[in-house]
Amino acid sequence: MGPMASTKSPPEEAISPAAWRALAIGAAGFVLVGFNGTATNLAFGDIIETFSRTPETTIAFVSSGYLIGTAAFMPLAGRIADRRGRRRIFMIGVAIFGISALLSALAPNVWILVAARVLQSVGGALVIPASLSMALPLFPASRRSGAVAAWAAAGPISAGMAPTISAAVLQISSWRWLYLLSAPISLVVLLLGSRHLQEVATASAKDRLDYLGAVLGTMGIALFVFGVGKGQDWGWSSLIIVGCFVVSILSIAAFFTQSARHPQPLIDFSLFSSRQVWVANLANTLVSVTSLSIWLVWPLYLQRLWDYSSLQIGLALTAGPVAASLMTLLGGRIADRVGHRIPIQVGSVIMVAAVGWCWFMLSEDGTYVTSFLPGIAMFGTGWGLSSPTMNSFALDAVPEESWGSMNAAFNTLRNVAGAVGVAAVVAFIGDSDRLDIVAAFDRTFAFLFVFTALGAACVLLLYPNKKALASSSSRDSAN
């Protein structure tokens, strides 16, 4: 009896109801943010029609402006959450998100819409890092990869709901109603949070936050993405575009210098001394150029080359997020049982195959089942296995008091890459009436293939070996 009992695997540690409630409410906030982003991409064509006198590269800032703001503000948001209370910051973020959604719905022109979306990005930046870090300490260490996967699944779940819901709304009404829907949902999340969330103790600090670093980082990111987005219109050698890139480089360099000497930097670069952390973040950055922008490319492709209606586009896109949500949960279970390597590496390779499929197999006379469905389903599968697991892989290498900051850094890099990707693909695709539209989409998929392949190469070639992982774990235990 004794020997037989010793061969059984130890039982999984129990998870408290409070942990599940905190994770569910945090995931609901993440769903709210994710739904809004996907809905914006789907409504992009309708927004263009509403503001038909405005260049499409300017309207693109409705999407990329949100990504810029989220990326620029998220490091500060993560630090504030770690210092001031993750529940408090989450609730403030949801409130800002709901108010700005209402402003987006009422915007009379493009620039007010962009401004409202930037304000919404501030709310999203507050929500994302706090939504996970306020729940994660309530989970036992052996179940945290699964918790991160369950939280991350909220992203593709929201993306899965968004196309169908958005398409139905666009079929009977205006894109403005897509933003209006977020206001009452935000109110529901606030009511649930006020009733069920409790503040988790976090480390306190007396030093002032690095507000100068926040300004420098925001300026650097915004000018770089603006230059990428408008370079095609204004000319890559124009004084304004060149000036944007020069000031952007100087601002980012100053941001690194400021971060190195400030006692409470927005991004603690000492955390990146771990190979586990910098490999996960580098791969995440490269892949995110594709993973955020391709959801804008696919609706435009279906609309402009296959003449799909909004409802058809919404239904066509659903397969990708559904596959991603299922594989995200599976990837978390695999990571909890055998480690992060398998889901990260296998998922990354599948994503490369998916973008390659879109590049070579999509054509004007293709069909949904034979041309489009395999590519989007493969991409959702690969993303679901790899990207959320990369997030938990990075968090696994840093101390608990830095989870909010690391989650913010991970998602900041993701959104910076996504903003660059959105600006680049809009510049590649150009206006809907261009004669070489098929070639334009081919160049777009080639561009996305390169970055996806680089991300896969990163996790295949640079993934830390067992000795490096053991050394990192020993350092964390000692700290």
VOPAGU-2260 file (C-alpha; in pm, 1 decimal, decimal comma):
REM VOPAGU-2260
SITE   aa  ch    i         X         Y         Z
SITE  MET   A    0       0,0       0,0       0,0
SITE  GLY   A    1     280,9     236,1      92,4
SITE  PRO   A    2     483,0     202,1    -231,3
SITE  MET   A    3     170,2     233,9    -441,9
SITE  ALA   A    4      69,0     553,0    -264,0
SITE  SER   A    5     411,6     705,5    -320,8
SITE  THR   A    6     374,0     676,7    -698,0
SITE  LYS   A    7      66,6     897,8    -707,6
SITE  SER   A    8     111,7    1257,2    -812,9
SITE  PRO   A    9      48,5    1510,7    -534,3
SITE  PRO   A   10    -299,4    1664,8    -532,1
SITE  GLU   A   11    -340,2    2011,4    -678,6
SITE  GLU   A   12    -350,4    2291,2    -424,7
SITE  ALA   A   13    -696,6    2428,9    -356,5
SITE  ILE   A   14    -794,9    2772,9    -486,3
SITE  SER   A   15   -1013,8    2995,2    -269,6
SITE  PRO   A   16   -1347,0    3135,4    -395,7
SITE  ALA   A   17   -1207,5    3487,1    -340,4
SITE  ALA   A   18    -927,2    3411,3    -587,8
SITE  TRP   A   19   -1172,8    3293,3    -852,6
SITE  ARG   A   20   -1394,3    3599,2    -798,7
SITE  ALA   A   21   -1099,7    3838,4    -829,7
SITE  LEU   A   22    -979,5    3661,0   -1144,8
SITE  ALA   A   23   -1328,6    3661,6   -1297,7
SITE  ILE   A   24   -1383,0    4034,2   -1236,5
SITE  GLY   A   25   -1031,3    4116,2   -1359,3
SITE  ALA   A   26   -1093,4    3905,2   -1670,0
SITE  ALA   A   27   -1424,4    4088,8   -1724,0
SITE  GLY   A   28   -1233,5    4417,4   -1728,7
SITE  PHE   A   29    -985,5    4266,9   -1973,9
SITE  VAL   A   30   -1275,7    4145,9   -2192,9
SITE  LEU   A   31   -1416,3    4499,6   -2194,9
SITE  VAL   A   32   -1085,1    4642,1   -2314,7
SITE  GLY   A   33   -1029,8    4365,4   -2571,1
SITE  PHE   A   34   -1381,6    4386,4   -2713,4
SITE  ASN   A   35   -1343,7    4757,1   -2778,4
SITE  GLY   A   36   -1019,0    4711,7   -2970,6
SITE  THR   A   37   -1152,8    4434,9   -3194,5
SITE  ALA   A   38   -1478,9    4620,3   -3254,3
SITE  THR   A   39   -1283,0    4928,1   -3366,2
SITE  ASN   A   40   -1093,5    4723,2   -3624,8
SITE  LEU   A   41   -1416,3    4575,4   -3758,4
SITE  ALA   A   42   -1582,7    4918,4   -3776,3
SITE  PHE   A   43   -1281,5    5079,8   -3943,3
SITE  GLY   A   44   -1445,0    5080,7   -4286,3
SITE  ASP   A   45   -1763,7    5240,5   -4149,8
SITE  ILE   A   46   -1563,1    5506,8   -3965,8
SITE  ILE   A   47   -1383,7    5585,0   -4293,6
SITE  GLU   A   48   -1721,1    5633,7   -4463,7
SITE  THR   A   49   -1841,6    5865,5   -4186,5
SITE  PHE   A   50   -1532,5    6084,9   -4216,2
SITE  SER   A   51   -1481,0    6039,0   -4590,7
SITE  ARG   A   52   -1294,2    6368,3   -4635,2
SITE  THR   A   53   -1020,8    6260,6   -4393,1
SITE  PRO   A   54    -720,2    6054,1   -4517,6
SITE  GLU   A   55    -729,0    5690,3   -4409,7
SITE  THR   A   56    -383,0    5717,5   -4257,1
SITE  THR   A   57    -524,3    5983,2   -4023,6
SITE  ILE   A   58    -829,9    5773,5   -3937,3
SITE  ALA   A   59    -589,2    5488,7   -3855,8
SITE  PHE   A   60    -499,2    5680,5   -3538,1
SITE  VAL   A   61    -842,3    5585,6   -3402,7
SITE  SER   A   62    -683,4    5241,5   -3365,1
SITE  SER   A   63    -310,8    5311,9   -3337,8
SITE  GLY   A   64    -367,7    5615,7   -3111,3
SITE  TYR   A   65    -532,1    5384,3   -2861,4
SITE  LEU   A   66    -237,1    5144,9   -2880,2
SITE  ILE   A   67       9,9    5432,6   -2842,6
SITE  GLY   A   68    -166,7    5565,3   -2533,5
SITE  THR   A   69    -196,7    5220,6   -2377,0
SITE  ALA   A   70     168,7    5142,1   -2441,4
SITE  ALA   A   71     291,4    5479,7   -2319,1
SITE  PHE   A   72      86,9    5491,3   -1998,7
SITE  MET   A   73      91,7    5125,2   -1897,2
SITE  PRO   A   74     437,0    5123,1   -1728,8
SITE  LEU   A   75     327,6    5412,5   -1506,0
SITE  ALA   A   76      -5,4    5239,4   -1445,2
SITE  GLY   A   77     168,8    4920,1   -1340,5
SITE  ARG   A   78     392,4    5104,7   -1094,7
SITE  ILE   A   79      97,4    5299,1    -951,5
SITE  ALA   A   80     -99,1    4975,3    -908,5
SITE  ASP   A   81     189,5    4810,2    -722,6
SITE  ARG   A   82     223,3    5111,9    -491,9
SITE  ARG   A   83    -127,9    5251,4    -448,1
SITE  GLY   A   84    -338,1    4936,4    -458,4
SITE  ARG   A   85    -429,3    4713,5    -750,2
SITE  ARG   A   86    -802,7    4702,5    -676,5
SITE  ARG   A   87    -819,9    5082,2    -653,5
SITE  ILE   A   88    -636,4    5135,4    -982,7
SITE  PHE   A   89    -845,7    4869,3   -1156,6
SITE  MET   A   90   -1167,5    5042,4   -1050,4
SITE  ILE   A   91   -1043,6    5385,7   -1158,3
SITE  GLY   A   92    -939,8    5241,3   -1494,7
SITE  VAL   A   93   -1279,4    5084,7   -1559,1
SITE  ALA   A   94   -1452,3    5415,3   -1474,9
SITE  ILE   A   95   -1229,7    5612,4   -1714,7
SITE  PHE   A   96   -1282,0    5349,3   -1983,3
SITE  GLY   A   97   -1659,5    5374,5   -1960,0
SITE  ILE   A   98   -1664,7    5757,1   -1967,8
SITE  SER   A   99   -1429,6    5772,7   -2266,2
SITE  ALA   A  100   -1638,2    5513,1   -2451,3
SITE  LEU   A  101   -1935,4    5747,7   -2419,1
SITE  LEU   A  102   -1722,4    6037,3   -2552,2
SITE  SER   A  103   -1609,3    5820,8   -2847,1
SITE  ALA   A  104   -1969,7    5745,4   -2936,8
SITE  LEU   A  105   -2057,3    6116,9   -2942,0
SITE  ALA   A  106   -1743,5    6241,2   -3125,5
SITE  PRO   A  107   -1838,8    6491,5   -3401,1
SITE  ASN   A  108   -1508,7    6464,4   -3592,3
SITE  VAL   A  109   -1204,1    6240,1   -3628,8
SITE  TRP   A  110    -973,2    6432,6   -3397,7
SITE  ILE   A  111   -1220,3    6432,5   -3109,1
SITE  LEU   A  112   -1269,6    6059,9   -3169,3
SITE  VAL   A  113    -892,1    6007,6   -3159,8
SITE  ALA   A  114    -868,0    6215,9   -2839,8
SITE  ALA   A  115   -1148,7    6012,9   -2678,5
SITE  ARG   A  116    -974,0    5691,8   -2779,7
SITE  VAL   A  117    -647,3    5815,2   -2627,7
SITE  LEU   A  118    -834,9    5886,6   -2303,6
SITE  GLN   A  119    -981,3    5539,3   -2330,7
SITE  SER   A  120    -628,6    5403,3   -2364,1
SITE  VAL   A  121    -547,5    5555,1   -2023,2
SITE  GLY   A  122    -837,3    5357,7   -1874,7
SITE  GLY   A  123    -724,4    5043,2   -2054,1
SITE  ALA   A  124    -366,8    5093,2   -1934,7
SITE  LEU   A  125    -488,7    5110,8   -1574,5
SITE  VAL   A  126    -711,2    4804,7   -1613,3
SITE  ILE   A  127    -476,4    4556,6   -1783,0
SITE  PRO   A  128    -184,3    4519,9   -1535,2
SITE  ALA   A  129    -405,6    4554,4   -1226,4
SITE  SER   A  130    -666,0    4307,7   -1354,5
SITE  LEU   A  131    -414,5    4023,4   -1328,5
SITE  SER   A  132    -184,7    4136,6   -1048,2
SITE  MET   A  133    -474,7    4193,6    -804,7
SITE  ALA   A  134    -582,5    3827,7    -843,4
SITE  LEU   A  135    -253,5    3640,4    -886,5
SITE  PRO   A  136    -133,7    3663,8    -521,6
SITE  LEU   A  137    -452,5    3480,8    -415,4
SITE  PHE   A  138    -353,6    3170,6    -617,7
SITE  PRO   A  139    -106,3    2907,3    -493,9
SITE  ALA   A  140     227,5    2919,7    -677,1
SITE  SER   A  141     169,9    2582,5    -848,3
SITE  ARG   A  142    -154,9    2705,9   -1008,8
SITE  ARG   A  143     -45,0    3048,4   -1130,4
SITE  SER   A  144      36,5    2954,2   -1491,4
SITE  GLY   A  145    -319,2    2827,6   -1521,7
SITE  ALA   A  146    -449,7    3148,4   -1365,0
SITE  VAL   A  147    -251,9    3362,2   -1610,2
SITE  ALA   A  148    -382,7    3146,4   -1896,9
SITE  ALA   A  149    -742,2    3182,5   -1775,2
SITE  TRP   A  150    -697,3    3560,4   -1751,0
SITE  ALA   A  151    -528,2    3576,8   -2090,3
SITE  ALA   A  152    -810,0    3370,8   -2244,0
SITE  ALA   A  153   -1032,7    3671,5   -2179,2
SITE  GLY   A  154    -852,7    3848,9   -2464,1
SITE  PRO   A  155    -943,7    3600,8   -2739,7
SITE  ILE   A  156   -1284,2    3538,1   -2582,3
SITE  SER   A  157   -1363,6    3907,8   -2617,8
SITE  ALA   A  158   -1214,5    3904,3   -2966,4
SITE  GLY   A  159   -1434,2    3605,0   -3044,6
SITE  MET   A  160   -1750,9    3781,1   -2930,5
SITE  ALA   A  161   -1660,9    4113,6   -3088,8
SITE  PRO   A  162   -1688,9    4025,9   -3460,1
SITE  THR   A  163   -2037,0    3874,5   -3436,0
SITE  ILE   A  164   -2176,7    4133,4   -3194,4
SITE  SER   A  165   -2011,9    4421,1   -3381,0
SITE  ALA   A  166   -2132,2    4293,4   -3716,5
SITE  ALA   A  167   -2487,4    4267,6   -3587,5
SITE  VAL   A  168   -2472,6    4622,4   -3446,9
SITE  LEU   A  169   -2322,7    4761,1   -3769,4
SITE  GLN   A  170   -2587,5    4582,0   -3973,8
SITE  ILE   A  171   -2872,3    4763,9   -3797,9
SITE  SER   A  172   -2706,8    5078,6   -3667,8
SITE  SER   A  173   -2388,9    5290,1   -3653,9
SITE  TRP   A  174   -2035,1    5224,6   -3533,1
SITE  ARG   A  175   -2109,9    5476,2   -3256,0
SITE  TRP   A  176   -2324,2    5215,3   -3080,6
SITE  LEU   A  177   -2021,4    4987,3   -3049,5
SITE  TYR   A  178   -1860,0    5241,6   -2818,4
SITE  LEU   A  179   -2186,5    5320,3   -2643,3
SITE  LEU   A  180   -2221,5    4954,2   -2541,1
SITE  SER   A  181   -1905,9    4977,0   -2329,4
SITE  ALA   A  182   -2053,7    5234,6   -2090,5
SITE  PRO   A  183   -2318,4    5013,1   -1920,0
SITE  ILE   A  184   -2081,2    4713,6   -1920,2
SITE  SER   A  185   -1822,5    4927,2   -1739,4
SITE  LEU   A  186   -2085,9    5015,0   -1481,2
SITE  VAL   A  187   -2162,1    4646,0   -1420,7
SITE  VAL   A  188   -1791,4    4566,1   -1372,8
SITE  LEU   A  189   -1762,0    4856,5   -1125,9
SITE  LEU   A  190   -2059,0    4732,2    -923,4
SITE  LEU   A  191   -1921,3    4378,6    -909,7
SITE  GLY   A  192   -1575,6    4505,0    -817,0
SITE  SER   A  193   -1702,7    4726,5    -535,9
SITE  ARG   A  194   -1887,3    4430,3    -387,1
SITE  HIS   A  195   -1645,7    4139,8    -431,8
SITE  LEU   A  196   -1290,7    4272,5    -466,9
SITE  GLN   A  197   -1059,6    4322,8    -173,3
SITE  GLU   A  198    -731,6    4509,1    -176,5
SITE  VAL   A  199    -423,1    4288,1    -171,3
SITE  ALA   A  200    -132,4    4429,8      27,6
SITE  THR   A  201     150,0    4558,7    -190,8
SITE  ALA   A  202     494,1    4695,5    -120,5
SITE  SER   A  203     501,3    5062,6     -29,1
SITE  ALA   A  204     761,8    5310,4    -151,0
SITE  LYS   A  205     843,0    5664,7     -49,7
SITE  ASP   A  206    1027,4    5771,1    -363,8
SITE  ARG   A  207     841,1    5974,8    -624,0
SITE  LEU   A  208     735,5    5799,1    -940,7
SITE  ASP   A  209     926,3    5880,2   -1257,3
SITE  TYR   A  210     689,2    6128,1   -1421,2
SITE  LEU   A  211     964,6    6271,3   -1643,0
SITE  GLY   A  212    1027,5    5919,9   -1769,5
SITE  ALA   A  213     656,6    5890,4   -1847,4
SITE  VAL   A  214     669,7    6207,6   -2060,2
SITE  LEU   A  215     985,7    6100,0   -2241,7
SITE  GLY   A  216     856,1    5748,7   -2307,4
SITE  THR   A  217     519,6    5873,5   -2431,0
SITE  MET   A  218     681,1    6128,2   -2661,7
SITE  GLY   A  219     921,8    5872,1   -2805,7
SITE  ILE   A  220     654,4    5611,6   -2874,9
SITE  ALA   A  221     396,8    5856,2   -3012,1
SITE  LEU   A  222     636,0    6031,6   -3251,2
SITE  PHE   A  223     775,6    5704,0   -3384,2
SITE  VAL   A  224     431,5    5557,7   -3458,6
SITE  PHE   A  225     312,6    5890,9   -3603,0
SITE  GLY   A  226     611,5    5892,1   -3837,6
SITE  VAL   A  227     541,7    5535,2   -3951,8
SITE  GLY   A  228     173,7    5613,9   -4005,1
SITE  LYS   A  229     213,6    5939,1   -4199,3
SITE  GLY   A  230     541,6    5872,7   -4380,5
SITE  GLN   A  231     363,2    5733,3   -4685,6
SITE  ASP   A  232     143,3    6045,3   -4716,5
SITE  TRP   A  233     396,6    6314,8   -4638,8
SITE  GLY   A  234     709,4    6150,6   -4780,7
SITE  TRP   A  235     972,4    5959,0   -4584,1
SITE  SER   A  236    1233,1    6227,9   -4647,7
SITE  SER   A  237    1007,9    6520,9   -4551,4
SITE  LEU   A  238    1132,7    6745,1   -4273,6
SITE  ILE   A  239     840,1    6665,8   -4042,8
SITE  ILE   A  240     872,7    6286,0   -4073,9
SITE  VAL   A  241    1251,1    6289,1   -4033,8
SITE  GLY   A  242    1210,0    6523,8   -3736,9
SITE  CYS   A  243     958,4    6283,1   -3578,6
SITE  PHE   A  244    1205,2    5995,9   -3599,3
SITE  VAL   A  245    1499,7    6200,8   -3470,8
SITE  VAL   A  246    1309,6    6339,9   -3171,5
SITE  SER   A  247    1163,9    5993,1   -3107,6
SITE  ILE   A  248    1510,6    5833,7   -3090,3
SITE  LEU   A  249    1640,2    6110,4   -2862,8
SITE  SER   A  250    1335,5    6082,5   -2635,3
SITE  ILE   A  251    1365,9    5704,4   -2604,0
SITE  ALA   A  252    1740,0    5733,6   -2532,0
SITE  ALA   A  253    1664,1    5993,4   -2263,4
SITE  PHE   A  254    1395,0    5762,5   -2124,1
SITE  PHE   A  255    1649,8    5480,9   -2082,6
SITE  THR   A  256    1894,6    5719,5   -1915,7
SITE  GLN   A  257    1625,7    5854,1   -1682,1
SITE  SER   A  258    1510,6    5500,3   -1595,5
SITE  ALA   A  259    1866,1    5392,8   -1510,8
SITE  ARG   A  260    1915,9    5668,1   -1252,8
SITE  HIS   A  261    1567,3    5711,2   -1103,7
SITE  PRO   A  262    1496,6    5518,3    -777,9
SITE  GLN   A  263    1145,9    5424,7    -896,8
SITE  PRO   A  264    1166,9    5394,0   -1278,0
SITE  LEU   A  265     861,1    5315,9   -1486,9
SITE  ILE   A  266    1029,0    5000,3   -1614,8
SITE  ASP   A  267    1278,0    4836,6   -1381,7
SITE  PHE   A  268    1535,4    4722,2   -1634,2
SITE  SER   A  269    1715,6    4519,4   -1367,7
SITE  LEU   A  270    1430,6    4267,9   -1404,7
SITE  PHE   A  271    1547,8    4209,2   -1761,1
SITE  SER   A  272    1881,6    4071,2   -1642,0
SITE  SER   A  273    1707,6    3733,7   -1633,4
SITE  ARG   A  274    1730,7    3556,0   -1968,0
SITE  GLN   A  275    1385,2    3417,2   -1904,3
SITE  VAL   A  276    1241,3    3770,6   -1886,9
SITE  TRP   A  277    1413,8    3927,6   -2185,5
SITE  VAL   A  278    1356,9    3630,6   -2417,3
SITE  ALA   A  279     983,8    3627,2   -2334,8
SITE  ASN   A  280     954,1    4002,9   -2386,4
SITE  LEU   A  281    1160,6    4009,1   -2706,5
SITE  ALA   A  282     954,9    3729,5   -2861,7
SITE  ASN   A  283     633,6    3897,2   -2744,0
SITE  THR   A  284     737,2    4226,9   -2906,8
SITE  LEU   A  285     824,0    4071,2   -3242,9
SITE  VAL   A  286     509,4    3859,0   -3263,2
SITE  SER   A  287     283,9    4144,8   -3150,0
SITE  VAL   A  288     365,6    4346,5   -3462,3
SITE  THR   A  289     153,3    4080,6   -3631,9
SITE  SER   A  290     -87,3    3963,9   -3363,0
SITE  LEU   A  291    -250,6    4304,7   -3312,6
SITE  SER   A  292    -239,5    4443,1   -3666,8
SITE  ILE   A  293    -354,1    4131,5   -3854,0
SITE  TRP   A  294    -700,6    4175,5   -3701,4
SITE  LEU   A  295    -723,0    4497,3   -3901,6
SITE  VAL   A  296    -580,8    4340,4   -4218,9
SITE  TRP   A  297    -830,2    4053,5   -4233,9
SITE  PRO   A  298   -1150,1    4268,6   -4225,3
SITE  LEU   A  299   -1005,6    4502,4   -4488,8
SITE  TYR   A  300    -913,3    4205,3   -4707,7
SITE  LEU   A  301   -1260,4    4052,8   -4682,6
SITE  GLN   A  302   -1426,4    4387,7   -4749,4
SITE  ARG   A  303   -1210,3    4510,1   -5035,6
SITE  LEU   A  304   -1125,7    4190,2   -5224,8
SITE  TRP   A  305   -1417,8    3960,3   -5147,9
SITE  ASP   A  306   -1681,7    4231,9   -5100,1
SITE  TYR   A  307   -1804,8    4086,5   -4769,5
SITE  SER   A  308   -2071,5    4268,7   -4570,4
SITE  SER   A  309   -2013,1    4364,7   -4208,1
SITE  LEU   A  310   -2212,2    4063,0   -4089,7
SITE  GLN   A  311   -2017,7    3825,7   -4315,4
SITE  ILE   A  312   -1687,9    3971,0   -4192,3
SITE  GLY   A  313   -1791,0    3929,9   -3829,9
SITE  LEU   A  314   -1885,9    3565,8   -3877,5
SITE  ALA   A  315   -1572,4    3497,4   -4083,2
SITE  LEU   A  316   -1340,9    3627,4   -3810,5
SITE  THR   A  317   -1499,3    3432,9   -3524,3
SITE  ALA   A  318   -1305,1    3110,0   -3581,7
SITE  GLY   A  319    -968,8    3267,0   -3489,9
SITE  PRO   A  320   -1056,8    3400,1   -3143,3
SITE  VAL   A  321   -1253,9    3084,4   -3059,0
SITE  ALA   A  322    -948,7    2870,3   -3137,7
SITE  ALA   A  323    -728,3    3112,2   -2941,7
SITE  SER   A  324    -945,1    3101,3   -2629,0
SITE  LEU   A  325    -954,7    2720,2   -2625,7
SITE  MET   A  326    -581,5    2684,8   -2683,2
SITE  THR   A  327    -500,3    2951,6   -2422,5
SITE  LEU   A  328    -657,9    2737,4   -2150,8
SITE  LEU   A  329    -482,6    2427,3   -2284,2
SITE  GLY   A  330    -148,5    2608,6   -2297,3
SITE  GLY   A  331    -183,5    2712,8   -1933,3
SITE  ARG   A  332    -255,8    2354,4   -1825,6
SITE  ILE   A  333      44,0    2225,7   -2021,0
SITE  ALA   A  334     268,4    2492,7   -1868,5
SITE  ASP   A  335     153,8    2401,6   -1516,2
SITE  ARG   A  336     231,8    2033,0   -1577,3
SITE  VAL   A  337     542,5    2018,0   -1798,7
SITE  GLY   A  338     672,0    2373,8   -1822,5
SITE  HIS   A  339     646,1    2666,9   -2061,7
SITE  ARG   A  340     874,0    2551,5   -2344,3
SITE  ILE   A  341     637,4    2323,4   -2539,7
SITE  PRO   A  342     335,3    2556,9   -2571,2
SITE  ILE   A  343     554,2    2861,8   -2644,4
SITE  GLN   A  344     765,8    2698,3   -2914,7
SITE  VAL   A  345     491,5    2491,7   -3080,0
SITE  GLY   A  346     250,3    2785,3   -3080,4
SITE  SER   A  347     509,2    3019,7   -3231,8
SITE  VAL   A  348     576,4    2779,9   -3520,1
SITE  ILE   A  349     202,5    2741,5   -3587,2
SITE  MET   A  350     166,5    3121,8   -3608,2
SITE  VAL   A  351     443,5    3138,9   -3867,8
SITE  ALA   A  352     263,7    2871,7   -4070,9
SITE  ALA   A  353     -64,4    3065,7   -4039,2
SITE  VAL   A  354      73,8    3395,1   -4170,3
SITE  GLY   A  355     258,8    3207,4   -4444,6
SITE  TRP   A  356     -71,0    3045,3   -4542,9
SITE  CYS   A  357    -239,3    3387,4   -4568,7
SITE  TRP   A  358      49,9    3519,6   -4776,5
SITE  PHE   A  359      55,9    3235,5   -5030,1
SITE  MET   A  360    -297,2    3091,9   -5026,8
SITE  LEU   A  361    -531,7    3392,1   -5008,1
SITE  SER   A  362    -641,9    3510,9   -5351,2
SITE  GLU   A  363    -919,7    3707,2   -5518,2
SITE  ASP   A  364   -1096,0    3390,9   -5636,1
SITE  GLY   A  365   -1041,6    3189,2   -5317,4
SITE  THR   A  366   -1316,3    3058,2   -5091,8
SITE  TYR   A  367   -1364,0    3103,6   -4719,1
SITE  VAL   A  368   -1332,9    2733,8   -4629,2
SITE  THR   A  369   -1028,9    2655,4   -4843,2
SITE  SER   A  370    -839,4    2987,1   -4831,5
SITE  PHE   A  371    -932,1    3198,0   -4530,6
SITE  LEU   A  372   -1048,6    2961,4   -4255,2
SITE  PRO   A  373    -728,8    2751,7   -4228,4
SITE  GLY   A  374    -512,6    3061,8   -4186,8
SITE  ILE   A  375    -719,9    3234,5   -3918,6
SITE  ALA   A  376    -783,0    2908,2   -3729,1
SITE  MET   A  377    -411,4    2823,4   -3728,7
SITE  PHE   A  378    -321,2    3172,8   -3613,0
SITE  GLY   A  379    -569,5    3157,6   -3324,9
SITE  THR   A  380    -436,2    2816,3   -3225,1
SITE  GLY   A  381     -73,2    2928,4   -3230,1
SITE  TRP   A  382    -137,6    3254,9   -3048,4
SITE  GLY   A  383    -344,6    3081,8   -2781,0
SITE  LEU   A  384     -67,4    2832,9   -2707,0
SITE  SER   A  385     227,1    3072,1   -2707,8
SITE  SER   A  386     149,1    3434,3   -2623,6
SITE  PRO   A  387     -28,3    3400,1   -2285,8
SITE  THR   A  388     228,9    3138,3   -2181,8
SITE  MET   A  389     505,5    3387,9   -2263,0
SITE  ASN   A  390     335,4    3628,6   -2021,9
SITE  SER   A  391     329,5    3376,4   -1736,8
SITE  PHE   A  392     687,9    3274,3   -1826,3
SITE  ALA   A  393     803,6    3634,4   -1775,3
SITE  LEU   A  394     604,8    3678,0   -1451,1
SITE  ASP   A  395     744,8    3350,6   -1318,1
SITE  ALA   A  396    1096,1    3499,5   -1314,0
SITE  VAL   A  397    1025,6    3813,3   -1106,7
SITE  PRO   A  398     929,6    3864,2    -739,3
SITE  GLU   A  399     563,5    3906,3    -646,4
SITE  GLU   A  400     593,6    4277,1    -564,9
SITE  SER   A  401     697,7    4339,2    -926,9
SITE  TRP   A  402     415,2    4149,0   -1097,9
SITE  GLY   A  403     218,7    4462,9   -1180,6
SITE  SER   A  404     528,2    4631,3   -1325,0
SITE  MET   A  405     632,6    4325,8   -1527,7
SITE  ASN   A  406     281,7    4266,8   -1660,0
SITE  ALA   A  407     273,0    4635,8   -1756,5
SITE  ALA   A  408     612,6    4610,8   -1929,9
SITE  PHE   A  409     504,4    4297,4   -2119,7
SITE  ASN   A  410     182,2    4458,5   -2240,3
SITE  THR   A  411     354,4    4792,0   -2309,6
SITE  LEU   A  412     593,5    4625,6   -2551,4
SITE  ARG   A  413     300,1    4436,1   -2700,6
SITE  ASN   A  414     104,2    4756,4   -2762,4
SITE  VAL   A  415     404,5    4950,9   -2895,4
SITE  ALA   A  416     466,0    4671,6   -3145,1
SITE  GLY   A  417      95,0    4660,2   -3228,5
SITE  ALA   A  418      81,7    5036,0   -3288,0
SITE  VAL   A  419     379,4    5013,5   -3523,2
SITE  GLY   A  420     216,4    4717,8   -3697,0
SITE  VAL   A  421    -117,6    4897,7   -3743,5
SITE  ALA   A  422      51,5    5210,4   -3878,8
SITE  ALA   A  423     266,6    5002,8   -4113,5
SITE  VAL   A  424     -12,9    4785,8   -4256,3
SITE  VAL   A  425    -239,5    5085,3   -4317,7
SITE  ALA   A  426      48,8    5248,3   -4505,0
SITE  PHE   A  427     110,4    4924,2   -4700,3
SITE  ILE   A  428    -255,5    4870,9   -4793,0
SITE  GLY   A  429    -336,6    5233,0   -4875,8
SITE  ASP   A  430    -668,3    5354,6   -5012,5
SITE  SER   A  431    -943,8    5117,4   -5121,0
SITE  ASP   A  432    -944,2    5241,8   -5481,4
SITE  ARG   A  433    -577,2    5170,1   -5554,7
SITE  LEU   A  434    -521,3    4957,8   -5866,3
SITE  ASP   A  435    -259,4    4726,7   -5715,7
SITE  ILE   A  436    -464,7    4633,2   -5409,8
SITE  VAL   A  437    -383,2    4259,2   -5442,4
SITE  ALA   A  438      -9,4    4330,2   -5449,3
SITE  ALA   A  439     -53,0    4567,1   -5154,7
SITE  PHE   A  440    -203,8    4290,6   -4942,5
SITE  ASP   A  441      72,8    4051,4   -5053,0
SITE  ARG   A  442     334,3    4298,5   -4930,4
SITE  THR   A  443     142,4    4337,3   -4604,9
SITE  PHE   A  444     135,6    3963,4   -4535,4
SITE  ALA   A  445     505,0    3937,4   -4626,8
SITE  PHE   A  446     583,1    4211,9   -4374,2
SITE  LEU   A  447     383,4    4032,0   -4103,9
SITE  PHE   A  448     544,2    3697,3   -4191,1
SITE  VAL   A  449     892,5    3837,5   -4129,6
SITE  PHE   A  450     810,5    3959,4   -3778,7
SITE  THR   A  451     623,9    3641,3   -3685,5
SITE  ALA   A  452     917,0    3429,9   -3805,5
SITE  LEU   A  453    1162,7    3643,2   -3605,9
SITE  GLY   A  454     952,7    3591,3   -3293,3
SITE  ALA   A  455     947,9    3214,9   -3348,4
SITE  ALA   A  456    1324,6    3210,7   -3410,2
SITE  CYS   A  457    1371,3    3394,5   -3080,1
SITE  VAL   A  458    1195,0    3128,8   -2871,2
SITE  LEU   A  459    1344,1    2839,6   -3068,4
SITE  LEU   A  460    1706,0    2958,3   -3054,8
SITE  LEU   A  461    1727,1    3167,7   -2736,9
SITE  TYR   A  462    1494,9    2985,2   -2496,0
SITE  PRO   A  463    1691,9    2939,5   -2171,5
SITE  ASN   A  464    1811,3    2588,6   -2089,6
SITE  LYS   A  465    1726,8    2403,0   -1767,4
SITE  LYS   A  466    2047,3    2519,1   -1599,8
SITE  ALA   A  467    1966,4    2885,5   -1667,2
SITE  LEU   A  468    1609,2    2839,9   -1545,2
SITE  ALA   A  469    1728,9    2669,8   -1225,7
SITE  SER   A  470    1977,9    2950,7   -1164,6
SITE  SER   A  471    1701,4    3210,4   -1211,3
SITE  SER   A  472    1474,2    3025,2    -967,3
SITE  SER   A  473    1752,6    3009,8    -709,4
SITE  ARG   A  474    1809,6    3385,5    -733,3
SITE  ASP   A  475    1437,9    3454,3    -693,7
SITE  SER   A  476    1418,4    3229,1    -386,6
SITE  ALA   A  477    1717,3    3401,4    -232,7
SITE  ASN   A  478    1559,1    3740,9    -292,1
